[in-house]
């Protein structure tokens, strides 16, 4: 979809940012083409993912960039105007439809616009168990993390959705909401999402795909919760991919195409009170 004028969106609509942590573009594209992601396909513009380049090769770096306004970049020659940008001289990606802020990050900027900013964390960088795991959630007015949201929990996304529903239900209807959800289910270990797989089998593209199908089965509830208040502008994307043995590489925080190429989508969830 063409970028909306974010100066009109901010202050009018709620905002939802969902990062499908570690999701590879190729796996996401294959599943959407095969009809295996019906709930996501219902909302993705044209029923497909947009191919983009991640702003970082691992969770911490990528989210620091995104919260500063540097969302994944379209995988085509630019420059590409951004939805959100901190004010600084010489920016070639700040345009008339960009929401420009004067705070260090988008989260505090939205708080200044009257939004309730809420983080529902997933991977360890959001667990608040130490200074490193407290930095990103510390940007928000309200943050949630529980072991049942973690990479080791087979039903992590269901637990995160339940918490999101509670957050939405508790917020006064007149208050705007910026909800961020970091989905941990795609991150390793993900072998337990594939029926018949064992820990000894380990993770693979197939278990990665099964984890995405698991997320798709439950993401409709998250969208429904946001739609229950007012129209919501939603961004669903990956923060980085991961390698499963391609060219000898495994994991992420490395410069391989499987890590840098990510799926992205933005769309409106129309109000359904």
C-alpha positions as YAML, in Angstrom:
chain: A
units: angstrom
residues:
- id: 1
  name: UNK
  ca: [0.00, 0.00, 0.00]
- id: 2
  name: UNK
  ca: [1.23, 3.57, -0.56]
- id: 3
  name: UNK
  ca: [2.55, 5.16, 2.58]
- id: 4
  name: UNK
  ca: [-0.19, 7.09, 4.40]
- id: 5
  name: UNK
  ca: [0.47, 10.58, 5.71]
- id: 6
  name: UNK
  ca: [1.69, 9.70, 9.17]
- id: 7
  name: UNK
  ca: [1.04, 13.25, 10.35]
- id: 8
  name: UNK
  ca: [-2.66, 12.45, 9.92]
- id: 9
  name: UNK
  ca: [-2.41, 8.94, 11.37]
- id: 10
  name: UNK
  ca: [-0.63, 10.02, 14.56]
- id: 11
  name: UNK
  ca: [-3.18, 11.35, 17.02]
- id: 12
  name: UNK
  ca: [-6.11, 9.80, 15.13]
- id: 13
  name: UNK
  ca: [-5.42, 6.05, 15.01]
- id: 14
  name: UNK
  ca: [-3.91, 3.46, 17.30]
- id: 15
  name: UNK
  ca: [-0.58, 1.93, 16.24]
- id: 16
  name: UNK
  ca: [0.56, -1.70, 16.30]
- id: 17
  name: UNK
  ca: [4.09, -2.87, 15.59]
- id: 18
  name: UNK
  ca: [4.64, -6.63, 15.50]
- id: 19
  name: UNK
  ca: [8.14, -7.95, 14.94]
- id: 20
  name: UNK
  ca: [8.22, -11.61, 13.98]
- id: 21
  name: UNK
  ca: [11.65, -12.12, 15.44]
- id: 22
  name: UNK
  ca: [14.10, -13.97, 13.15]
- id: 23
  name: UNK
  ca: [11.59, -14.60, 10.33]
- id: 24
  name: UNK
  ca: [13.23, -15.21, 6.96]
- id: 25
  name: UNK
  ca: [11.75, -13.65, 3.84]
- id: 26
  name: UNK
  ca: [11.95, -16.77, 1.69]
- id: 27
  name: UNK
  ca: [10.08, -18.92, 4.19]
- id: 28
  name: UNK
  ca: [7.43, -16.24, 4.73]
- id: 29
  name: UNK
  ca: [6.96, -15.81, 0.95]
- id: 30
  name: UNK
  ca: [6.73, -19.55, 0.31]
- id: 31
  name: UNK
  ca: [4.07, -20.04, 2.96]
- id: 32
  name: UNK
  ca: [1.93, -17.11, 1.86]
- id: 33
  name: UNK
  ca: [2.08, -18.32, -1.78]
- id: 34
  name: UNK
  ca: [1.08, -21.82, -0.72]
- id: 35
  name: UNK
  ca: [-1.96, -20.59, 1.20]
- id: 36
  name: UNK
  ca: [-0.54, -21.69, 4.54]
- id: 37
  name: UNK
  ca: [-0.95, -18.28, 6.26]
- id: 38
  name: UNK
  ca: [-4.67, -17.52, 5.81]
- id: 39
  name: UNK
  ca: [-5.00, -15.02, 8.65]
- id: 40
  name: UNK
  ca: [-2.00, -12.95, 7.61]
- id: 41
  name: UNK
  ca: [-2.91, -13.20, 3.93]
- id: 42
  name: UNK
  ca: [-6.26, -11.60, 4.72]
- id: 43
  name: UNK
  ca: [-4.47, -8.39, 5.74]
- id: 44
  name: UNK
  ca: [-1.26, -8.23, 3.69]
- id: 45
  name: UNK
  ca: [-1.66, -5.76, 0.80]
- id: 46
  name: UNK
  ca: [-2.23, -7.87, -2.30]
- id: 47
  name: UNK
  ca: [-1.91, -10.96, -0.11]
- id: 48
  name: UNK
  ca: [1.89, -10.91, -0.34]
- id: 49
  name: UNK
  ca: [4.85, -9.85, 1.75]
- id: 50
  name: UNK
  ca: [7.01, -6.94, 0.69]
- id: 51
  name: UNK
  ca: [10.70, -7.79, 0.44]
- id: 52
  name: UNK
  ca: [12.87, -5.48, 2.52]
- id: 53
  name: UNK
  ca: [16.34, -5.22, 4.03]
- id: 54
  name: UNK
  ca: [16.70, -5.39, 7.81]
- id: 55
  name: UNK
  ca: [18.23, -2.42, 9.65]
- id: 56
  name: UNK
  ca: [20.31, -4.81, 11.76]
- id: 57
  name: UNK
  ca: [21.48, -8.41, 11.76]
- id: 58
  name: UNK
  ca: [20.25, -9.28, 15.26]
- id: 59
  name: UNK
  ca: [17.44, -8.29, 17.59]
- id: 60
  name: UNK
  ca: [19.05, -5.60, 19.73]
- id: 61
  name: UNK
  ca: [20.60, -3.64, 16.87]
- id: 62
  name: UNK
  ca: [17.56, -3.92, 14.64]
- id: 63
  name: UNK
  ca: [15.08, -2.77, 17.27]
- id: 64
  name: UNK
  ca: [17.26, 0.15, 18.33]
- id: 65
  name: UNK
  ca: [17.15, 1.26, 14.70]
- id: 66
  name: UNK
  ca: [13.42, 0.69, 14.28]
- id: 67
  name: UNK
  ca: [12.56, 2.59, 17.43]
- id: 68
  name: UNK
  ca: [14.64, 5.46, 16.02]
- id: 69
  name: UNK
  ca: [12.47, 5.42, 12.87]
- id: 70
  name: UNK
  ca: [14.57, 3.17, 10.64]
- id: 71
  name: UNK
  ca: [12.15, 0.41, 9.69]
- id: 72
  name: UNK
  ca: [13.26, -2.28, 7.22]
- id: 73
  name: UNK
  ca: [14.16, -0.64, 3.89]
- id: 74
  name: UNK
  ca: [12.48, -1.64, 0.59]
- id: 75
  name: UNK
  ca: [14.77, -3.99, -1.33]
- id: 76
  name: UNK
  ca: [15.06, -1.69, -4.36]
- id: 77
  name: UNK
  ca: [17.14, 1.38, -5.19]
- id: 78
  name: UNK
  ca: [16.06, 4.41, -3.16]
- id: 79
  name: UNK
  ca: [15.96, 6.75, -1.46]
- id: 80
  name: UNK
  ca: [12.80, 5.57, 0.28]
- id: 81
  name: UNK
  ca: [10.87, 8.08, 2.43]
- id: 82
  name: UNK
  ca: [10.32, 6.84, 5.97]
- id: 83
  name: UNK
  ca: [7.13, 6.72, 8.01]
- id: 84
  name: UNK
  ca: [8.85, 8.09, 11.11]
- id: 85
  name: UNK
  ca: [12.06, 10.06, 11.50]
- id: 86
  name: UNK
  ca: [13.94, 11.99, 14.14]
- id: 87
  name: UNK
  ca: [14.58, 15.55, 13.06]
- id: 88
  name: UNK
  ca: [18.15, 15.98, 11.79]
- id: 89
  name: UNK
  ca: [19.73, 18.01, 9.04]
- id: 90
  name: UNK
  ca: [20.51, 16.37, 5.75]
- id: 91
  name: UNK
  ca: [18.11, 13.43, 5.99]
- id: 92
  name: UNK
  ca: [17.33, 12.16, 2.50]
- id: 93
  name: UNK
  ca: [14.52, 9.89, 3.69]
- id: 94
  name: UNK
  ca: [12.42, 12.45, 5.54]
- id: 95
  name: UNK
  ca: [9.49, 13.61, 3.41]
- id: 96
  name: UNK
  ca: [6.27, 15.57, 3.76]
- id: 97
  name: UNK
  ca: [4.29, 12.50, 4.84]
- id: 98
  name: UNK
  ca: [6.89, 11.49, 7.44]
- id: 99
  name: UNK
  ca: [6.05, 11.97, 11.12]
- id: 100
  name: UNK
  ca: [9.07, 13.91, 12.34]
- id: 101
  name: UNK
  ca: [9.86, 13.92, 16.05]
- id: 102
  name: UNK
  ca: [12.27, 15.79, 18.31]
- id: 103
  name: UNK
  ca: [12.80, 13.09, 20.93]
- id: 104
  name: UNK
  ca: [15.53, 10.41, 20.88]
- id: 105
  name: UNK
  ca: [13.11, 7.70, 19.77]
- id: 106
  name: UNK
  ca: [9.66, 7.10, 18.31]
- id: 107
  name: UNK
  ca: [8.31, 5.55, 21.52]
- id: 108
  name: UNK
  ca: [8.84, 8.67, 23.62]
- id: 109
  name: UNK
  ca: [7.60, 10.81, 20.76]
- id: 110
  name: UNK
  ca: [4.31, 8.92, 20.70]
- id: 111
  name: UNK
  ca: [4.04, 9.20, 24.48]
- id: 112
  name: UNK
  ca: [4.40, 12.96, 24.01]
- id: 113
  name: UNK
  ca: [1.49, 12.84, 21.56]
- id: 114
  name: UNK
  ca: [-0.71, 11.28, 24.26]
- id: 115
  name: UNK
  ca: [-0.31, 7.61, 23.37]
- id: 116
  name: UNK
  ca: [-0.07, 4.88, 25.98]
- id: 117
  name: UNK
  ca: [3.09, 3.02, 24.91]
- id: 118
  name: UNK
  ca: [3.11, -0.69, 25.75]
- id: 119
  name: UNK
  ca: [5.72, -3.39, 25.06]
- id: 120
  name: UNK
  ca: [5.00, -7.12, 25.17]
- id: 121
  name: UNK
  ca: [8.43, -8.68, 24.91]
- id: 122
  name: UNK
  ca: [9.49, -12.08, 23.67]
- id: 123
  name: UNK
  ca: [13.19, -12.84, 23.18]
- id: 124
  name: UNK
  ca: [15.82, -12.28, 25.84]
- id: 125
  name: UNK
  ca: [16.53, -8.66, 24.92]
- id: 126
  name: UNK
  ca: [13.11, -7.87, 26.40]
- id: 127
  name: UNK
  ca: [13.19, -10.03, 29.54]
- id: 128
  name: UNK
  ca: [14.09, -7.18, 31.98]
- id: 129
  name: UNK
  ca: [16.38, -9.57, 33.91]
- id: 130
  name: UNK
  ca: [19.38, -7.25, 33.66]
- id: 131
  name: UNK
  ca: [20.49, -3.92, 32.16]
- id: 132
  name: UNK
  ca: [20.72, -5.29, 28.62]
- id: 133
  name: UNK
  ca: [17.30, -6.91, 28.77]
- id: 134
  name: UNK
  ca: [15.81, -3.74, 30.25]
- id: 135
  name: UNK
  ca: [17.02, -1.20, 27.68]
- id: 136
  name: UNK
  ca: [14.43, -1.76, 24.95]
- id: 137
  name: UNK
  ca: [11.39, -2.32, 27.20]
- id: 138
  name: UNK
  ca: [12.56, 0.67, 29.24]
- id: 139
  name: UNK
  ca: [11.59, 2.94, 26.35]
- id: 140
  name: UNK
  ca: [7.92, 2.21, 27.03]
- id: 141
  name: UNK
  ca: [5.55, 3.50, 29.69]
- id: 142
  name: UNK
  ca: [4.40, -0.07, 30.30]
- id: 143
  name: UNK
  ca: [6.25, -3.28, 29.52]
- id: 144
  name: UNK
  ca: [5.48, -6.95, 29.98]
- id: 145
  name: UNK
  ca: [7.63, -10.06, 29.90]
- id: 146
  name: UNK
  ca: [7.08, -13.51, 31.36]
- id: 147
  name: UNK
  ca: [8.86, -16.85, 30.86]
- id: 148
  name: UNK
  ca: [5.75, -18.05, 29.04]
- id: 149
  name: UNK
  ca: [6.50, -15.40, 26.35]
- id: 150
  name: UNK
  ca: [10.04, -16.68, 25.80]
- id: 151
  name: UNK
  ca: [11.74, -18.63, 23.02]
- id: 152
  name: UNK
  ca: [11.60, -21.81, 25.12]
- id: 153
  name: UNK
  ca: [7.80, -21.77, 25.53]
- id: 154
  name: UNK
  ca: [5.90, -23.77, 22.86]
- id: 155
  name: UNK
  ca: [2.76, -21.65, 23.40]
- id: 156
  name: UNK
  ca: [4.56, -18.31, 23.68]
- id: 157
  name: UNK
  ca: [2.50, -16.39, 21.14]
- id: 158
  name: UNK
  ca: [-0.81, -17.47, 22.64]
- id: 159
  name: UNK
  ca: [0.39, -16.14, 25.99]
- id: 160
  name: UNK
  ca: [1.48, -12.87, 24.40]
- id: 161
  name: UNK
  ca: [-1.90, -12.45, 22.70]
- id: 162
  name: UNK
  ca: [-3.70, -13.02, 26.00]
- id: 163
  name: UNK
  ca: [-1.61, -10.30, 27.59]
- id: 164
  name: UNK
  ca: [-2.34, -7.96, 24.69]
- id: 165
  name: UNK
  ca: [-6.05, -8.56, 25.11]
- id: 166
  name: UNK
  ca: [-5.73, -7.67, 28.80]
- id: 167
  name: UNK
  ca: [-3.81, -4.48, 27.96]
- id: 168
  name: UNK
  ca: [-6.46, -3.38, 25.47]
- id: 169
  name: UNK
  ca: [-9.32, -4.17, 27.84]
- id: 170
  name: UNK
  ca: [-7.74, -2.14, 30.65]
- id: 171
  name: UNK
  ca: [-7.03, 0.99, 28.62]
- id: 172
  name: UNK
  ca: [-9.66, 3.76, 28.57]
- id: 173
  name: UNK
  ca: [-11.21, 3.89, 25.13]
- id: 174
  name: UNK
  ca: [-10.39, 7.56, 24.64]
- id: 175
  name: UNK
  ca: [-6.64, 6.97, 25.14]
- id: 176
  name: UNK
  ca: [-4.62, 6.23, 22.01]
- id: 177
  name: UNK
  ca: [-2.45, 3.10, 22.11]
- id: 178
  name: UNK
  ca: [0.93, 2.20, 20.65]
- id: 179
  name: UNK
  ca: [1.33, -1.54, 21.17]
- id: 180
  name: UNK
  ca: [4.58, -3.28, 20.32]
- id: 181
  name: UNK
  ca: [4.78, -7.09, 20.33]
- id: 182
  name: UNK
  ca: [8.05, -8.96, 19.83]
- id: 183
  name: UNK
  ca: [7.06, -12.48, 18.76]
- id: 184
  name: UNK
  ca: [9.61, -15.05, 19.91]
- id: 185
  name: UNK
  ca: [8.10, -18.19, 18.34]
- id: 186
  name: UNK
  ca: [10.21, -18.11, 15.14]
- id: 187
  name: UNK
  ca: [13.49, -17.80, 17.03]
- id: 188
  name: UNK
  ca: [15.43, -20.92, 17.87]
- id: 189
  name: UNK
  ca: [14.52, -23.30, 19.42]
- id: 190
  name: UNK
  ca: [11.52, -23.82, 17.16]
- id: 191
  name: UNK
  ca: [11.67, -27.58, 16.51]
- id: 192
  name: UNK
  ca: [8.70, -28.21, 18.80]
- id: 193
  name: UNK
  ca: [6.32, -26.46, 16.40]
- id: 194
  name: UNK
  ca: [6.66, -29.23, 13.80]
- id: 195
  name: UNK
  ca: [4.60, -32.33, 14.65]
- id: 196
  name: UNK
  ca: [6.84, -35.36, 15.03]
- id: 197
  name: UNK
  ca: [10.08, -33.36, 15.34]
- id: 198
  name: UNK
  ca: [12.36, -33.96, 18.30]
- id: 199
  name: UNK
  ca: [14.96, -31.92, 20.10]
- id: 200
  name: UNK
  ca: [17.59, -34.20, 18.64]
- id: 201
  name: UNK
  ca: [16.42, -33.28, 15.14]
- id: 202
  name: UNK
  ca: [17.11, -29.62, 15.89]
- id: 203
  name: UNK
  ca: [15.79, -26.56, 14.06]
- id: 204
  name: UNK
  ca: [15.44, -26.23, 10.28]
- id: 205
  name: UNK
  ca: [13.65, -24.23, 7.62]
- id: 206
  name: UNK
  ca: [10.78, -26.69, 8.05]
- id: 207
  name: UNK
  ca: [10.44, -26.07, 11.80]
- id: 208
  name: UNK
  ca: [10.84, -22.33, 11.15]
- id: 209
  name: UNK
  ca: [7.91, -22.57, 8.74]
- id: 210
  name: UNK
  ca: [5.84, -24.53, 11.24]
- id: 211
  name: UNK
  ca: [6.46, -21.81, 13.82]
- id: 212
  name: UNK
  ca: [5.14, -19.18, 11.40]
- id: 213
  name: UNK
  ca: [2.03, -21.26, 10.78]
- id: 214
  name: UNK
  ca: [1.57, -21.44, 14.56]
- id: 215
  name: UNK
  ca: [1.74, -17.64, 14.78]
- id: 216
  name: UNK
  ca: [-0.74, -17.27, 11.93]
- id: 217
  name: UNK
  ca: [-3.27, -19.46, 13.75]
- id: 218
  name: UNK
  ca: [-3.43, -16.97, 16.63]
- id: 219
  name: UNK
  ca: [-2.62, -13.56, 15.16]
- id: 220
  name: UNK
  ca: [-6.25, -12.93, 14.24]
- id: 221
  name: UNK
  ca: [-7.04, -12.55, 17.95]
- id: 222
  name: UNK
  ca: [-4.38, -9.87, 18.26]
- id: 223
  name: UNK
  ca: [-5.78, -7.96, 15.30]
- id: 224
  name: UNK
  ca: [-9.32, -8.30, 16.68]
- id: 225
  name: UNK
  ca: [-8.25, -6.82, 20.00]
- id: 226
  name: UNK
  ca: [-6.80, -3.74, 18.30]
- id: 227
  name: UNK
  ca: [-9.80, -3.31, 16.01]
- id: 228
  name: UNK
  ca: [-12.13, -3.29, 19.01]
- id: 229
  name: UNK
  ca: [-11.09, 0.26, 19.94]
- id: 230
  name: UNK
  ca: [-10.73, 2.31, 16.76]
- id: 231
  name: UNK
  ca: [-8.88, 2.11, 13.45]
- id: 232
  name: UNK
  ca: [-5.32, 0.92, 13.90]
- id: 233
  name: UNK
  ca: [-2.31, 1.32, 11.64]
- id: 234
  name: UNK
  ca: [-0.37, -1.95, 11.79]
- id: 235
  name: UNK
  ca: [3.17, -2.87, 10.79]
- id: 236
  name: UNK
  ca: [4.09, -6.56, 10.77]
- id: 237
  name: UNK
  ca: [7.68, -7.38, 9.86]
- id: 238
  name: UNK
  ca: [10.79, -9.30, 10.75]
- id: 239
  name: UNK
  ca: [13.74, -7.68, 12.48]
- id: 240
  name: UNK
  ca: [16.25, -10.00, 10.77]
- id: 241
  name: UNK
  ca: [16.39, -13.49, 9.32]
- id: 242
  name: UNK
  ca: [18.54, -16.46, 10.20]
- id: 243
  name: UNK
  ca: [20.66, -19.05, 8.39]
- id: 244
  name: UNK
  ca: [20.12, -22.80, 8.48]
- id: 245
  name: UNK
  ca: [23.38, -23.95, 6.93]
- id: 246
  name: UNK
  ca: [23.35, -21.89, 3.74]
- id: 247
  name: UNK
  ca: [26.94, -21.41, 2.52]
- id: 248
  name: UNK
  ca: [28.07, -22.90, 5.81]
- id: 249
  name: UNK
  ca: [26.38, -20.23, 7.94]
- id: 250
  name: UNK
  ca: [24.08, -20.92, 10.87]
- id: 251
  name: UNK
  ca: [22.22, -18.35, 12.96]
- id: 252
  name: UNK
  ca: [22.31, -14.56, 12.62]
- id: 253
  name: UNK
  ca: [24.40, -11.52, 13.59]
- id: 254
  name: UNK
  ca: [26.23, -12.14, 10.33]
- id: 255
  name: UNK
  ca: [26.14, -10.72, 6.81]
- id: 256
  name: UNK
  ca: [24.25, -13.36, 4.82]
- id: 257
  name: UNK
  ca: [21.27, -12.80, 2.52]
- id: 258
  name: UNK
  ca: [19.11, -15.09, 4.66]
- id: 259
  name: UNK
  ca: [19.71, -12.70, 7.56]
- id: 260
  name: UNK
  ca: [19.42, -9.33, 5.81]
- id: 261
  name: UNK
  ca: [16.33, -10.07, 3.67]
- id: 262
  name: UNK
  ca: [13.08, -9.83, 5.61]
- id: 263
  name: UNK
  ca: [9.30, -9.73, 5.06]
- id: 264
  name: UNK
  ca: [7.35, -6.53, 5.73]
- id: 265
  name: UNK
  ca: [3.72, -5.40, 5.59]
- id: 266
  name: UNK
  ca: [1.77, -2.32, 6.64]
- id: 267
  name: UNK
  ca: [-2.00, -1.95, 6.62]
- id: 268
  name: UNK
  ca: [-4.97, -0.48, 8.45]
- id: 269
  name: UNK
  ca: [-7.12, -2.57, 10.75]
- id: 270
  name: UNK
  ca: [-10.52, -0.97, 10.42]
- id: 271
  name: UNK
  ca: [-12.49, -0.42, 13.62]
- id: 272
  name: UNK
  ca: [-14.96, -3.13, 14.59]
- id: 273
  name: UNK
  ca: [-16.21, -2.08, 18.06]
...
